[in-house]
Amino acid sequence: MKQMSHKNNNFIINIKETQNDTWQGSIQWIEGKKEENFRSALEMIKLIDSALNDQAPYHKE
């Protein structure tokens, strides 16, 4: 069975305001040197997931 693992990833999350019971702000991916704005907590999670999937994982057996 193969297990995928990612190296450590660091994000800086800046919550600028809350509207409609969710967060709006920006997220900075340190290792990927990218910054994106988000309009909801779900969008923030999707940005993190996307950043992790863009990076080439290494495989452990």
N, C-alpha and C positions, 0 to 999 in steps of 0.2 A: 504494500500500500504506500502510495506516494503522499507526502505531506508538503504542502506549499507553505513557505514562511517568508516574511518580508523583514528586511533590516529595519532598525528603528526609524520611525518617522515622527517629526515634530511639527506641530501646527500652533500658530498663535491665532486665537479667536477673539475678535473685538465685537462685543455686543453694543450696538449704537442705540437701539431703542427696541421696545416691545409694542407690537400692535396685534390685535386679533388673537391674543393669547399665544403668540409665538415670537421668536427673535428675528431681528434684522441686524445685519452688520457685515463684517468682512472676515475672511479667513486667509491666513498666510501660511503656505507650505514652505518650511525653511529649506529642506533639502532640494525641492523642485524649483525653488526661487520663483514661485508664482503667488499671486494674490487675487482673490475673487470676492465679489460681494454676494451676499445671499439674502433672500427675502423671507425665509422660514427655517425652522430647525431642521425640517426634512430636507430642504435644499442644501443646508450645510452638511448634513450626513452624506448626501449624494455626492457633494464635492470631495469629501474625504475619501469615499469609496472610489470615486473616479481617479483621484490622485494615486491611490494605492494600486489600482488596476493598471495604470499607465506605466508604472515602474516594473522592471523585469524582476520577477521573483526568482529565488533559487529553490531548488527541490531537495528535499531530504528523503531518503529511503529508509 
